[in-house]
Amino acid sequence: MSSASVSSSTLALTSYGWDEGWEAEFAPYAAQGLVPGRVVRVDRGQCDLATAAGTVRADTAFVTPHDPLRVVCTGDWAAVDPAGHPRYVRACLPRRTAFVRSTSSQRSEGQILAANVDRAIVAVPLSTELDLGRIERFLALAWESGAEPLVVLTKADLVPDPVGLSYLVQDVETVAPGVQVLPVSAVGGDGTDVLAAVVSGGTSVLLGTSGAGKSTLANALLGEDVMAVQDVRDTDGKGRHTTTTRNLLALPGGGVLIDTPGLRGVGLWDAGTGVGQVFAEIEELARGCRFHDCAHRTEPGCAVLAAIEEGALPERRLDSYRKLLRENQRIVAKTDARLRSEILKDWKRRSAEGRAALDAKRGGRNR
Ligand code: ZN
């Protein structure tokens, strides 16, 4: 994240996450006279980008592929025309990470939520009973994206007893191996300074169901003043509230926050690797099973079942692991079915073309 080799013309973009890596990737576009910008919002064939010269709006007609996972999304770095009405996004730099979810529609196509995210903050409210399965689901999604997850327990002020709070933290830690768990009270301010320090480098995204306290967290990190300033800076000048006009914001303490609306009903999208990381201890135990394809059900010499027997592994964890694996396999199978039907369609078209060509040839010879 060093800005040492970032040229002065793009220095203003460092607050949006620009670094020497992006600078190097961008060099061929700079040679064409294009300028870099980070997508702060996408809206029906257009997007808003943060550039060194301020926020600009650009048309995405040139970079609208058929693959829904390759369309321009919040967090992308793009090469954009320096001027013009309309100006166009000419290319997007290859993504370092990508947040994808399966759509709720019948057609099993992924939906790209955010790009180039370094950290996923999973907001978990302490106002309701902990839903460990839901936390595991969000963590799988986070790991799969390539971002590093962090669990923030919001509304910690509702658990005034420090011992009780430490038990809740421990409960979450058991389902989140290798993940930092941070209780935060946006009301009292406890933990928000730690969180601000954690997110001060790189790009973070907020995940969580509605009511998880995401907006409160975002406001605590952004501060009211900054939001007001950014309202004025918005070039469309319509004075709408920042959170509704932008999904990507530079934080006053450093770092970038992507706050995507409506992350409800998150599904997994080919998140096999992510699931494995969430249940790292089960995969670790499985290496000790006698059979390498052990299903941990009735097999002799099963290390996973032995761990449950000993009380070292909660049975709920194994159930949750199986559930997420099954869900993931279903999504993958649906995708494969779609791919197969596309391949078949393509093959039918080609063979029809081939037959037509052959018929024409024969017809030609007969004549
Ligand atoms: Zn086993």
Boltz pocket constraint, residues with backbone or C-beta under 6 A from the ligand:
constraints:
  - pocket:
      binder: B
      contacts: [[A, 286], [A, 289], [A, 290], [A, 291], [A, 294], [A, 295], [A, 296], [A, 297], [A, 299], [A, 301], [A, 302], [A, 303], [A, 304], [A, 305]]
      max_distance: 6.0
